[in-house]
Structure formats: C-alpha cells, structure tokens
C-alpha cells in the first residue's frame, strides 16, 4: 500500500467512525426547533418540499450553493433557470460557495439548495479530484466549520441534500469520494437538525 492509498484509507476510516458516533448521538431522539434537513434522490421532490416549508415566510434568503450557470453548459443553465423561475419574486437569492459565512450572518429564514452541489464545489476547490496532498484535511475543515455554525443556528433554516446511500458503489475514485464525503456531511447535519425528512417519489417521510 503506497502512501497516498494509506492516507486515503485512514481518511475514509475516520469518516466512518465519525458517522457512527453521530448516528449514536442522533438516535437519542429529535429536538424541537427550526433547523430542517431534507434528503432525497434526483427528481424526488425534495426541493419543492423545502420551498413549500418556507412559503409561510414573507422574507426568505435562498442560498444557491451549486455552480452558477455557464454559457459552456446550456443544460445546467436551463436547470438553474427553472429553479429561479419557481421561487417567489420576494425571495432574495444568494449564489455562493461560502455557506458557513452566509449561514452565520443571515438573520432571515434561509433555504440552502443544495448541500450535494456545495460539496462538489468544495471538493473541486481543495483538489480532491486530483487527490492533491492534504485535500482530506482541507475538506474536513470546510465541512466541520459549516456543521459548527449549523449547530448554533436557531433557525428557521432548511437545507436540501442528496441521499447517496441507496445506490451501488461508484466505479470511479471521484464518485466514491463524493459519496463518502456527502454521506458523512448528511449524517453530521442530521445529528444537529431539529427535523430530518426523506422525500421519495414525492412522498415525505419523517425520520425519527
């Protein structure tokens, strides 16, 4: 086992243990309050459900954490445009990869959509796809900083994320990295959420 493989194996093992610890803590029971995590697969209806939860508020900050639209990718630009058209006109949209600062400084009700696209941006920024030296430590720092602020936020705030635990093991290293990192983040965010819901084919399940 070379040094890169050993370091990657150690990082994966650490994340698995951290996830198990958070699951044990979460299993003690939900709290009451305003932090909500919505999980779901592609086209499951998770974003629409999150938007419905926020419809009661007059002022909402919508945080678009994915890549901004690009002329080089018209299909992605069309997806972004469709999401924009669906939001109420009085919502304020913030497009940023700095979720930690945005969450810390925002006082209005907030909807984050979504943690999956944010993790993809973070992995790109820290050099995970190329497995640059120290990328594991850099991504862990970014995610932990977000979880710390999330835990301290009274809400109301809704975060949308992709459920990545139901599919086959990805055939590529980058796919496995993304799955493992996002799965660990989902577990950490759920551990400090007041409510966690899973949306499957438009049906909403409360996770106790």
C-alpha positions in Angstrom: 0.0 0.0 0.0 1.5 3.3 -1.1 1.4 6.5 1.0 -1.5 8.0 -1.0 -3.6 4.9 -0.7 -2.8 4.6 3.0 -3.8 8.2 3.7 -7.0 7.8 1.8 -7.9 4.6 3.7 -7.2 6.4 7.0 -9.4 9.3 6.0 -12.2 7.0 5.0 -12.0 5.1 8.2 -12.0 8.3 10.2 -15.2 9.5 8.4 -16.9 6.1 9.0 -16.2 6.3 12.7 -17.3 9.9 12.9 -20.5 9.0 11.1 -21.2 6.1 13.6 -20.6 8.4 16.5 -23.1 11.0 15.2 -25.7 8.3 14.5 -25.5 7.1 18.1 -26.0 10.7 19.3 -28.9 11.3 16.9 -30.5 8.0 18.0 -31.2 9.6 21.4 -34.1 11.4 19.9 -35.0 14.5 17.9 -35.1 18.1 19.3 -37.7 20.7 18.7 -36.8 23.8 16.7 -36.1 25.3 13.4 -33.2 23.5 11.6 -34.6 21.1 9.0 -32.7 18.8 6.7 -34.5 17.5 3.6 -32.9 14.4 1.9 -33.9 12.8 -1.4 -32.8 11.4 -4.7 -32.8 13.1 -8.1 -36.3 14.4 -9.1 -37.7 13.1 -5.8 -39.4 16.4 -5.0 -37.1 17.4 -2.2 -36.5 20.9 -3.4 -40.2 21.5 -3.9 -41.0 20.3 -0.4 -38.3 22.6 1.0 -39.8 25.5 -0.8 -43.3 24.6 0.5 -41.9 24.7 4.0 -40.6 28.2 3.5 -43.7 29.6 1.8 -45.1 30.8 5.1 -42.4 33.4 5.5 -42.5 36.9 3.9 -38.7 37.2 3.6 -36.6 34.2 2.7 -32.9 34.1 1.7 -32.4 31.3 -0.9 -28.8 30.2 -1.0 -27.9 28.5 -4.3 -24.7 26.6 -3.4 -24.1 24.9 -6.7 -22.1 26.0 -9.7 -23.5 29.2 -11.3 -24.9 28.9 -14.9 -22.4 28.9 -17.7 -22.6 29.5 -21.4 -20.5 26.4 -21.8 -23.2 24.2 -20.3 -26.6 25.2 -21.6 -28.3 22.2 -20.0 -27.1 23.2 -16.5 -28.1 26.8 -17.2 -31.6 25.7 -18.1 -31.8 23.8 -14.8 -30.7 26.8 -12.8 -33.2 29.0 -14.7 -36.1 26.6 -13.9 -35.2 26.7 -10.2 -35.1 30.5 -10.3 -38.5 30.8 -12.1 -40.1 28.6 -9.4 -39.1 30.8 -6.5 -41.4 33.6 -5.2 -40.3 37.0 -6.5 -39.9 38.4 -3.0 -37.2 35.8 -2.0 -33.7 37.1 -2.1 -31.2 34.7 -3.9 -27.6 34.4 -2.8 -25.3 32.4 -5.1 -22.2 31.4 -3.0 -19.9 28.6 -2.1 -19.3 30.2 1.3 -22.1 28.6 3.2 -20.5 29.0 6.6 -20.3 32.8 6.5 -23.7 33.1 4.8 -25.4 30.9 7.5 -23.6 32.8 10.3 -24.5 36.3 9.1 -28.1 35.7 7.8 -30.9 36.5 10.2 -33.8 35.9 7.8 -35.3 32.5 7.2 -33.0 30.6 4.9 -33.2 27.8 2.4 -30.0 26.1 1.2 -30.2 24.1 -2.0 -28.2 22.0 -2.1 -25.5 20.5 0.1 -24.7 18.0 -2.7 -23.7 20.6 -5.2 -21.9 22.5 -2.5 -19.8 19.5 -1.6 -18.9 19.1 -5.3 -17.7 22.7 -5.4 -15.7 22.2 -2.2 -14.1 19.0 -3.4 -13.1 20.8 -6.6 -11.6 23.8 -4.7 -9.5 21.6 -2.3 -8.1 19.5 -5.1 -9.9 16.2 -4.2 -10.4 15.1 -7.8 -6.6 15.2 -8.4 -6.0 13.8 -4.9 -3.7 16.7 -4.1 -1.6 16.5 -0.9 -3.7 17.4 2.1 -7.1 17.6 0.4 -8.7 15.4 3.0 -7.8 17.8 5.8 -8.9 20.8 3.8 -12.3 19.4 3.0 -12.8 18.2 6.6 -12.1 21.8 7.8 -14.6 23.3 5.4 -17.3 20.8 6.3 -16.7 21.0 10.1 -16.9 24.8 10.0 -20.3 24.6 8.3 -21.6 22.0 10.8 -20.4 24.1 13.8 -22.3 27.1 12.5 -25.4 25.0 11.6 -25.5 23.5 15.1 -25.5 27.0 16.6 -28.1 28.5 14.3 -31.6 28.7 15.9 -33.4 28.8 12.5 -35.6 28.8 10.7 -33.3 27.3 8.1 -33.9 24.4 5.7 -31.0 22.5 4.0 -31.6 20.3 1.0 -29.2 17.4 0.2 -28.9 14.3 -2.0 -29.4 10.9 -0.4 -26.4 8.9 -1.6 -26.6 5.8 0.4 -29.1 3.8 -1.7 -27.1 3.2 -4.9 -24.3 0.9 -6.0 -20.7 1.6 -5.1 -19.5 4.2 -7.7 -17.0 2.7 -10.2 -14.7 5.7 -10.1 -12.5 7.1 -7.3 -14.1 10.6 -7.7 -17.5 9.1 -7.4 -16.6 7.2 -4.2 -15.0 10.3 -2.7 -18.1 12.4 -3.4 -20.4 9.7 -1.9 -18.4 9.2 1.2 -17.9 12.9 1.9 -21.5 13.9 1.3 -22.8 10.9 3.2 -20.7 11.9 6.2 -21.9 15.5 5.9 -25.5 14.5 5.8 -25.1 12.4 8.9 -23.4 15.4 10.7 -26.1 17.8 9.6 -28.9 15.4 10.6 -27.3 14.9 14.0 -27.8 18.6 14.7 -31.1 19.1 12.9 -34.4 19.5 14.7 -36.2 17.8 11.9 -35.0 15.4 9.2 -37.2 14.3 6.3 -36.7 11.9 3.4 -38.5 12.6 0.2 -39.1 9.5 -2.1 -41.2 9.8 -5.3 -42.9 12.9 -3.9 -43.7 11.3 -0.6 -42.4 12.8 2.6 -41.2 10.6 5.4 -40.2 12.0 8.8 -37.0 10.3 10.1 -37.2 9.7 13.8 
